[in-house]
């Protein structure tokens, strides 16, 4: 299933795409798309309602597409592609590099991204997002880990490199600025993604291709990331994991590095998970 949330910020309602690509209103079936929905009977009720064909059809004209999930925590994996570690002039990590990102950074896939005040190094990162569907703690195998995945989505892990790398302390300062995690357009349930490592990821800035990678090149794959994280924290339904970005970010470009400025347009996509587009503004 391809699940969405539509409407104005803070007032989104659940929706889904049917087999013919029509937008169907789910507000009469489930309250929202979140951890409670994923861990309970919500997916089964939505599947049955879609099969019945009686759900109201929504007119997409002028309808805002919000983030497809109201997430719990956001856990991120850094330097998870060898080519990105190389362009960042950093060694390939022996274990996953883990940091947190504020959940309130999540916005819709077509919402405006704001360059923070004082920023000169706002950067782009297309990522495969993993959405947890069942509680994960101390998992023992990759099979157990994948059984806890509820779905996948396109994530834009926007980063401010000076805040992240030059201001001391934790990476979170360069990752948790307002609007720094466009998500969606869809949450695609795990049954429609048999091999997440086969997915391609691409990103353009002002129409110029900047990133073109594949999840098969991850240092740590989805199953290992979920298994590994479960040794250090409990992953709950609705939690989001950003799994890293391939090469091609502004940080890895020659000087003068082409960091984002107000007026730029970023487009990104992941195979089968949809496409995003954001205009860049100023905070």
C-alpha positions in Angstrom: 0.0 0.0 0.0 1.0 3.6 -0.6 -0.2 5.6 2.4 -0.4 9.4 2.6 -1.5 12.2 4.9 -3.1 15.2 3.2 -4.2 18.6 4.3 -2.8 21.7 6.0 0.1 21.3 8.6 -1.3 20.0 11.9 -4.6 19.1 10.3 -3.6 16.3 7.9 -5.9 13.3 7.4 -5.0 9.8 6.3 -5.3 8.8 2.7 -4.0 6.1 0.3 -3.5 5.5 -3.4 -5.6 2.8 -4.9 -4.4 0.5 -7.7 -5.5 3.0 -10.4 -3.6 5.9 -8.7 -6.7 7.6 -7.3 -6.4 9.3 -3.9 -8.7 7.7 -1.4 -9.8 9.2 1.9 -9.1 7.0 4.9 -10.4 9.3 7.6 -13.5 7.1 8.1 -11.3 4.0 8.6 -8.3 5.1 10.7 -7.5 8.2 12.8 -4.0 8.8 11.6 -0.9 7.1 10.2 1.4 6.7 13.2 2.9 4.1 15.5 -0.5 3.0 16.8 -1.8 2.5 13.3 1.3 0.5 12.2 1.4 -1.8 15.2 -2.3 -2.5 15.3 -5.0 -3.6 12.9 -4.8 -0.4 10.9 -2.9 -1.8 7.8 -5.3 -4.7 7.6 -8.4 -2.5 7.8 -7.0 -0.1 5.2 -6.2 -3.0 2.8 -9.8 -4.4 3.2 -11.3 -0.9 2.7 -9.2 -0.4 -0.5 -10.2 -3.8 -1.8 -13.9 -2.9 -1.2 -13.6 0.1 -3.5 -16.1 2.2 -1.6 -13.7 4.8 -0.1 -14.3 8.4 -1.0 -12.1 9.7 -3.8 -10.2 12.9 -3.0 -9.5 15.6 -5.7 -5.8 16.2 -5.6 -6.0 19.6 -7.2 -4.8 22.2 -4.7 -4.5 19.5 -1.9 -1.3 19.7 0.2 0.5 16.4 0.6 1.9 16.3 4.1 4.4 13.9 5.6 3.0 10.3 5.3 3.8 9.6 8.9 3.6 11.3 12.3 6.9 9.9 13.6 8.1 9.1 17.0 11.9 9.5 17.2 14.2 10.0 14.2 17.5 8.0 14.3 20.0 8.7 11.6 23.0 6.7 10.2 25.9 8.8 9.0 28.6 7.9 6.5 26.8 4.8 5.4 27.9 4.8 1.7 31.6 4.3 1.0 31.6 6.9 -1.8 30.1 9.5 0.6 32.6 8.7 3.3 35.4 9.2 0.7 34.0 12.5 -0.5 33.8 13.7 3.1 37.4 12.7 3.6 36.5 10.4 6.5 37.3 6.8 7.1 34.8 4.0 6.5 33.2 3.4 9.9 33.7 0.0 11.5 30.2 0.3 13.2 27.2 2.4 12.2 27.6 6.1 13.0 24.4 7.0 14.9 22.9 10.4 15.7 19.4 11.7 16.4 17.3 14.3 14.6 14.4 16.2 16.1 11.1 14.7 15.1 9.6 18.2 14.5 11.9 18.7 11.5 9.6 16.5 9.5 7.6 18.4 6.8 5.7 17.4 3.6 7.6 16.4 0.4 6.7 19.6 -1.4 6.9 22.0 1.5 9.5 24.8 1.6 12.9 24.1 3.2 14.3 27.1 5.1 18.0 28.0 5.2 18.7 28.8 8.9 19.7 32.3 10.0 23.4 32.7 9.8 23.8 29.6 7.6 26.3 29.5 4.7 26.6 25.7 4.4 23.1 24.2 4.0 23.4 20.8 2.2 21.2 18.2 0.6 21.0 14.4 1.2 18.6 12.0 -0.4 18.0 9.0 1.9 16.0 5.8 2.2 13.9 6.1 5.3 12.9 3.0 7.2 9.6 3.1 9.3 9.4 0.8 12.2 6.1 -1.2 12.4 6.7 -3.4 15.4 8.7 -2.9 18.6 12.4 -3.9 18.2 14.6 -4.6 21.2 17.8 -6.8 21.3 17.1 -8.4 17.9 19.2 -11.4 17.2 19.0 -11.8 13.4 18.5 -9.9 10.1 15.2 -11.8 9.6 14.0 -10.6 13.0 15.0 -7.0 12.1 13.1 -7.0 8.7 10.0 -8.4 10.4 10.0 -5.2 12.5 9.9 -2.9 9.5 6.5 -1.4 8.6 7.5 0.4 5.5 9.8 2.8 3.6 9.7 6.4 2.4 11.9 9.0 0.7 13.6 11.2 3.2 15.6 14.4 2.6 18.1 14.7 5.5 18.9 18.4 5.0 22.1 19.4 6.9 23.9 22.5 7.9 27.6 21.6 7.7 29.1 24.4 9.7 26.6 23.8 12.5 27.2 20.1 12.2 31.0 19.9 11.9 32.6 23.2 12.9 30.7 24.4 16.0 31.6 21.6 18.4 29.5 19.1 20.2 27.0 16.8 18.5 26.0 16.6 14.9 22.4 17.2 16.0 22.9 21.0 15.8 23.3 20.8 12.0 20.5 18.3 11.5 17.6 19.6 13.6 16.9 23.0 12.1 13.4 23.8 11.2 12.1 22.1 8.0 15.2 19.9 7.8 13.4 16.6 7.0 11.0 16.5 4.1 9.4 13.1 4.1 7.2 11.2 1.6 5.1 11.6 -0.5 4.2 8.0 0.5 4.8 5.5 3.2 5.1 2.3 1.1 4.4 -0.8 3.2 7.2 -3.3 3.5 5.3 -6.0 1.6 5.7 -3.9 -1.6 9.5 -3.5 -1.1 10.9 -7.1 -1.1 14.5 -5.9 -1.3 15.3 -2.4 0.0 18.9 -2.8 -1.0 17.9 -2.8 -4.7 16.5 0.7 -4.6 18.1 3.6 -6.5 18.3 7.1 -5.0 18.7 10.3 -7.1 18.7 14.1 -6.4 18.8 17.2 -8.5 19.5 20.9 -7.6 18.1 23.4 -10.1 17.7 20.6 -12.6 21.4 19.5 -12.3 21.9 15.9 -11.3 23.9 15.8 -8.0 23.3 12.3 -6.5 22.8 9.0 -8.2 23.3 6.0 -6.0 21.9 2.6 -5.0 21.1 1.2 -1.6 23.1 -1.9 -2.5 26.2 0.3 -1.8 25.3 0.8 1.8 28.1 -0.2 4.2 25.4 -1.4 6.6 22.2 -2.6 5.1 18.7 -2.0 6.4 18.5 -5.3 8.3 21.8 -4.7 10.0 20.9 -1.1 10.9 17.7 -2.2 12.6 19.3 -5.1 14.4 22.3 -2.9 15.5 20.1 -0.1 16.8 18.0 -2.5 18.8 21.0 -3.3 20.9 21.3 0.3 22.1 17.7 1.6 22.1 14.2 0.3 21.8 12.7 1.1 18.4 8.9 1.7 18.6 6.3 1.6 15.9 6.3 4.9 14.1 10.0 5.5 14.7 11.9 6.7 11.6 15.4 5.7 10.5 17.3 7.7 7.9 19.8 5.2 6.5 22.5 7.5 5.0 23.2 9.2 1.7 25.3 8.3 -1.4 28.0 10.6 -2.8 27.2 13.9 -4.4 26.5 16.3 -1.5 27.7 19.9 -1.6 30.2 19.1 1.1 32.1 16.8 -1.2 32.3 19.2 -4.2 35.3 21.4 -5.1 35.4 25.0 -3.9 33.3 27.0 -4.1 31.0 24.4 -2.8 27.4 24.8 -4.1 25.5 25.0 -0.8 21.8 25.7 -1.0 20.6 29.3 -1.2 17.1 30.8 -1.1 15.5 30.4 -4.5 17.1 27.0 -5.3 14.9 24.0 -6.1 15.7 20.5 -5.0 14.1 17.4 -6.4 14.7 13.9 -5.2 13.4 10.3 -5.6 13.8 6.7 -4.6 12.7 3.9 -6.8 9.1 3.0 -6.1 8.8 5.4 -3.2 7.9 8.6 -5.0 9.5 11.9 -5.7 9.9 15.2 -3.7 10.3 18.8 -4.8 11.2 21.7 -2.5 11.8 25.3 -3.1 14.5 26.7 -0.7 13.6 29.8 1.3 15.2 31.8 4.1 14.3 31.5 7.8 
